[in-house]
Amino acid sequence: MSISPNIKLQQIGKGSFSTVYKLNSNKVLIKSNDYTKECMAHGWGFDSSLFPKVSFEDNDFYSMKLYPKCKAPKKELNKRSYERYTLLRKLMNETFTHNKYDKYDKLYKLFSDIKDKTLKEALLNAIDGLSNYGSDIGFEISPRNISFTKSGNLILLDCFFFISQLEETRK
């Protein structure tokens, strides 16, 4: 897909690294300088149904399926997915106490202890892929960076980021 500068798209989201535009009824275009998006587009560690499939388009543009906004995880996620979400919220709180230089090791330890094999493997593969870009991997999970499928399965949209990249955007 080529990106035409003459197309006017509806902006539907904005974060520290990305601006998201609605491309059509089931796809979004993402303008991003996020290393995580780049890693996802390369397919490094994000081959799980827990993550969206991200495609590289052109320059700093990526595309993926349009997912609904999650406003009430307890209502919108199925039981298993809600349990995963609450577990990840708990684990996220445990990562705040460590400096950025040991984030990979801390996340690896936390994710390795997860009993849910599918979730554990998806998260470990993700941080292994992300380690191609650095070890200062941050993890955040809240309703704003997750979504769900029609059957209520959890989708982890923007849970990973690089702390050094975030620090650069705040300068």
ZALOTI-6357 format. One record per atom (N, C-alpha, C): y, x, z. Coordinates in steps of 0.1 Angstrom, whole numbers, padded with zeros to 4 digits, always signed. Layout:
<sites>
YXZ ...
</sites>
This chain:
<sites>
-0012+0009+0000 +0000+0000+0000 +0012+0009+0000 +0022+0006-0009 +0034+0014-0008 +0045+0006-0001 +0053+0013+0006 +0063+0006+0014 +0076+0006+0006 +0081-0006+0003 +0093-0008-0005 +0105-0009+0005 +0116-0001+0003 +0127-0002+0012 +0135-0015+0010 +0132-0023+0000 +0139-0035-0002 +0133-0047+0005 +0121-0046+0011 +0114-0057+0018 +0120-0058+0031 +0124-0071+0035 +0129-0074+0048 +0118-0080+0056 +0113-0073+0067 +0102-0078+0075 +0108-0082+0089 +0101-0092+0095 +0104-0097+0108 +0099-0087+0119 +0108-0082+0127 +0104-0073+0138 +0098-0082+0149 +0086-0078+0153 +0080-0086+0164 +0077-0078+0176 +0080-0065+0176 +0078-0057+0188 +0085-0043+0187 +0088-0037+0198 +0094-0024+0199 +0090-0017+0212 +0086-0005+0211 +0083+0003+0222 +0089+0017+0222 +0085+0026+0230 +0090+0039+0231 +0088+0047+0218 +0077+0044+0211 +0073+0052+0199 +0073+0044+0186 +0072+0031+0187 +0069+0023+0176 +0078+0010+0175 +0080+0006+0162 +0086-0007+0159 +0075-0014+0151 +0072-0027+0155 +0062-0034+0148 +0068-0046+0140 +0064-0047+0128 +0069-0058+0119 +0057-0066+0114 +0060-0079+0113 +0050-0088+0108 +0050-0087+0093 +0038-0082+0087 +0037-0080+0073 +0033-0093+0066 +0024-0101+0072 +0019-0114+0067 +0013-0121+0079 +0006-0132+0076 +0000-0140+0087 -0011-0133+0095 -0016-0122+0090 -0027-0116+0097 -0026-0100+0098 -0014-0095+0094 -0013-0080+0094 +0001-0076+0099 +0001-0064+0105 +0014-0059+0110 +0016-0045+0103 +0029-0041+0102 +0033-0028+0097 +0039-0021+0109 +0036-0009+0112 +0041-0002+0124 +0048+0010+0119 +0060+0012+0123 +0068+0024+0121 +0067+0032+0134 +0061+0043+0133 +0058+0050+0145 +0057+0065+0144 +0061+0072+0154 +0060+0087+0155 +0050+0090+0166 +0041+0081+0170 +0032+0082+0181 +0019+0090+0177 +0016+0100+0184 +0004+0108+0181 -0008+0099+0182 -0008+0090+0191 -0020+0081+0193 -0022+0073+0181 -0012+0067+0175 -0014+0060+0162 -0020+0069+0151 -0015+0081+0150 -0019+0090+0140 -0034+0093+0143 -0038+0096+0155 -0052+0098+0159 -0061+0086+0155 -0056+0074+0158 -0064+0062+0155 -0066+0061+0140 -0055+0064+0133 -0056+0062+0118 -0066+0073+0112 -0067+0084+0119 -0076+0094+0114 -0091+0091+0118 -0092+0081+0127 -0105+0077+0132 -0111+0086+0142 -0103+0094+0149 -0107+0103+0159 -0109+0097+0172 -0121+0092+0175 -0125+0087+0188 -0122+0072+0191 -0117+0065+0181 -0114+0051+0183 -0123+0041+0175 -0135+0045+0173 -0144+0037+0166 -0152+0027+0175 -0145+0018+0181 -0150+0008+0190 -0143-0005+0188 -0150-0016+0190 -0144-0029+0189 -0134-0032+0199 -0133-0023+0209 -0122-0024+0219 -0108-0020+0214 -0108-0013+0203 -0096-0008+0197 -0093-0014+0183 -0081-0016+0180 -0078-0021+0166 -0081-0010+0156 -0083-0014+0144 -0085-0004+0133 -0071-0002+0128 -0066+0010+0128 -0053+0014+0124 -0054+0022+0111 -0046+0019+0101 -0046+0026+0088 -0033+0032+0086 -0033+0045+0081 -0021+0052+0077 -0017+0046+0064 -0004+0043+0062 +0002+0037+0050 +0010+0048+0042 +0021+0052+0049 +0031+0061+0042 +0040+0066+0052 +0043+0079+0051 +0052+0086+0060 +0048+0082+0075 +0057+0076+0082 +0054+0072+0096 +0050+0057+0097 +0044+0052+0087 +0040+0038+0087 +0025+0036+0088 +0021+0027+0096 +0007+0023+0098 +0005+0008+0097 -0007+0004+0095 -0009-0011+0095 -0022-0014+0103 -0022-0026+0108 -0034-0031+0115 -0033-0046+0115 -0044-0052+0120 -0045-0066+0121 -0035-0071+0131 -0029-0083+0129 -0020-0089+0138 -0028-0096+0149 -0026-0092+0161 -0033-0098+0172 -0023-0107+0180 -0028-0117+0187 -0019-0125+0195 -0014-0117+0208 -0002-0121+0212 +0003-0115+0224 -0005-0121+0236 -0008-0112+0245 -0015-0116+0257 -0005-0119+0268 -0004-0132+0273 +0005-0136+0283 -0001-0138+0296 -0014-0142+0296 -0021-0146+0308 -0036-0141+0307 -0038-0128+0310 -0051-0122+0308 -0063-0130+0314 -0061-0136+0326 -0071-0143+0332 -0076-0155+0324 -0066-0161+0317 -0069-0173+0309 -0073-0170+0295 -0068-0159+0290 -0070-0156+0275 -0082-0147+0273 -0086-0139+0283 -0098-0131+0281 -0110-0138+0287 -0122-0135+0280 -0134-0140+0286 -0138-0133+0299 -0148-0137+0306 -0151-0132+0319 -0153-0117+0319 -0162-0113+0310 -0165-0098+0309 -0152-0090+0305 -0144-0095+0296 -0132-0088+0292 -0122-0087+0304 -0121-0098+0311 -0112-0099+0323 -0116-0089+0333 -0129-0088+0335 -0135-0078+0345 -0131-0064+0340 -0132-0061+0327 -0129-0048+0322 -0114-0045+0324 -0106-0055+0321 -0091-0054+0322 -0088-0051+0337 -0093-0058+0347 -0090-0056+0361 -0095-0042+0365 -0106-0038+0360 -0111-0024+0364 -0101-0014+0358 -0097-0015+0346 -0088-0006+0340 -0074-0006+0347 -0070-0017+0351 -0057-0018+0359 -0059-0009+0372 -0070-0011+0379 -0073-0003+0391 -0073+0012+0388 -0080+0015+0377 -0081+0030+0374 -0067+0035+0370 -0059+0027+0363 -0046+0032+0359 -0038+0036+0371 -0039+0028+0382 -0031+0031+0394 -0035+0044+0400 -0048+0048+0398 -0053+0061+0403 -0048+0073+0395 -0043+0071+0383 -0038+0082+0375 -0024+0086+0377 -0016+0078+0384 -0002+0080+0387 +0001+0092+0396 -0009+0096+0404 -0006+0106+0414 -0008+0120+0410 -0011+0122+0397 -0015+0135+0392 -0004+0140+0382 -0003+0153+0382 +0007+0159+0372 +0002+0158+0358 +0010+0159+0348 +0007+0157+0334 -0003+0168+0329 -0004+0179+0335 -0012+0190+0330 -0027+0188+0333 -0031+0179+0342 -0045+0176+0345 -0049+0162+0341 -0041+0155+0333 -0044+0141+0329 -0057+0140+0322 -0060+0148+0312 -0073+0147+0305 -0084+0148+0315 -0084+0157+0324 -0095+0159+0334 -0096+0147+0343 -0085+0142+0347 -0085+0131+0356 -0090+0118+0349 -0086+0116+0337 -0090+0104+0329 -0105+0106+0326 -0110+0118+0323 -0124+0120+0320 -0132+0116+0332 -0128+0121+0344 -0136+0118+0356 -0136+0103+0359 -0124+0097+0358 -0123+0082+0361 -0132+0074+0351 -0131+0077+0338 -0138+0070+0328 -0153+0073+0329 -0157+0085+0333 -0171+0088+0334 -0178+0080+0344 -0171+0076+0354 -0177+0068+0365 -0178+0053+0362 -0173+0048+0351 -0174+0034+0347 -0189+0031+0345 -0193+0020+0351 -0207+0015+0349 -0210+0009+0336 -0200+0002+0330 -0201-0005+0318 -0201+0005+0306 -0214+0007+0301 -0216+0018+0291 -0207+0017+0279 -0205+0005+0274 -0197+0003+0262 -0183+0007+0264 -0177+0002+0275 -0163+0006+0279 -0162+0021+0282 -0171+0026+0289 -0171+0040+0293 -0171+0049+0280 -0180+0046+0271 -0181+0054+0259 -0169+0053+0250 -0163+0041+0249 -0151+0039+0241 -0140+0047+0246 -0138+0047+0259 -0127+0054+0266 -0128+0069+0265 -0141+0074+0268 -0143+0088+0267 -0141+0093+0253 -0146+0086+0243 -0144+0090+0229 -0129+0090+0225 -0122+0080+0230 -0108+0080+0227 -0100+0092+0233 -0103+0095+0245 -0096+0107+0250 -0101+0120+0244 -0113+0120+0240 -0118+0132+0233 -0110+0134+0219 -0108+0122+0212 -0101+0123+0200 -0086+0127+0202 -0081+0121+0213 -0067+0124+0216 -0064+0138+0220 -0075+0144+0225 -0073+0158+0230 -0070+0168+0218 -0072+0163+0206 -0068+0171+0194 -0053+0173+0194 -0046+0165+0201 -0031+0165+0202 -0025+0171+0215 -0034+0172+0225 -0029+0177+0238 -0037+0171+0249 -0034+0177+0261 -0042+0172+0273 -0033+0163+0282 -0021+0161+0279 -0012+0153+0287 -0012+0138+0283 -0025+0133+0283 -0027+0119+0279 -0024+0110+0290 -0015+0100+0288 -0012+0090+0297 -0020+0077+0294 -0022+0069+0304 -0030+0057+0303 -0022+0046+0310 -0020+0035+0303 -0013+0024+0309 -0019+0011+0303 -0021+0001+0312 -0027-0011+0307 -0020-0023+0315 -0015-0032+0307 -0008-0044+0312 -0009-0054+0301 -0005-0067+0303 -0005-0077+0293 +0002-0073+0280 +0013-0065+0281 +0020-0061+0269 +0013-0052+0259 +0003-0045+0264 -0004-0035+0255 -0018-0038+0253 -0022-0051+0255 -0036-0055+0252 -0035-0068+0244 -0046-0072+0238 -0047-0085+0231 -0061-0090+0233 -0065-0099+0225 -0078-0105+0226 -0082-0112+0213 -0095-0113+0211 -0100-0119+0199 -0101-0134+0202 -0105-0142+0191 -0107-0156+0193 -0117-0160+0204 -0127-0151+0206 -0137-0153+0216 -0133-0147+0229 -0121-0142+0231 -0116-0137+0243 -0120-0123+0246 -0125-0115+0236 -0128-0101+0238 -0115-0093+0239 -0115-0083+0248 -0104-0074+0251 -0101-0065+0239 -0089-0063+0235 -0084-0054+0225 -0074-0045+0232 -0076-0032+0232 -0067-0022+0238 -0058-0017+0227 -0046-0022+0227 -0036-0019+0216 -0029-0006+0218 -0022-0005+0229 -0013+0007+0231 -0015+0012+0245 -0027+0015+0249 -0029+0019+0263 -0028+0034+0265 -0029+0042+0254 -0028+0057+0255 -0015+0061+0250 -0010+0072+0255 +0002+0079+0250 +0002+0093+0255 +0011+0101+0250 +0013+0115+0254 +0026+0116+0263 +0024+0121+0275 +0035+0122+0284 +0046+0130+0278 +0043+0142+0272 +0053+0150+0266 +0061+0143+0255 +0054+0135+0247 +0062+0127+0237 +0071+0117+0244 +0066+0110+0254 +0075+0101+0261 +0087+0108+0267 +0085+0119+0273 +0096+0127+0279 +0106+0130+0268 +0102+0134+0256 +0111+0137+0245 +0119+0125+0241 +0113+0113+0241 +0121+0101+0237 +0131+0097+0247 +0130+0101+0259 +0139+0098+0270 +0150+0108+0272 +0150+0119+0264 +0161+0129+0265 +0174+0124+0259 
</sites>
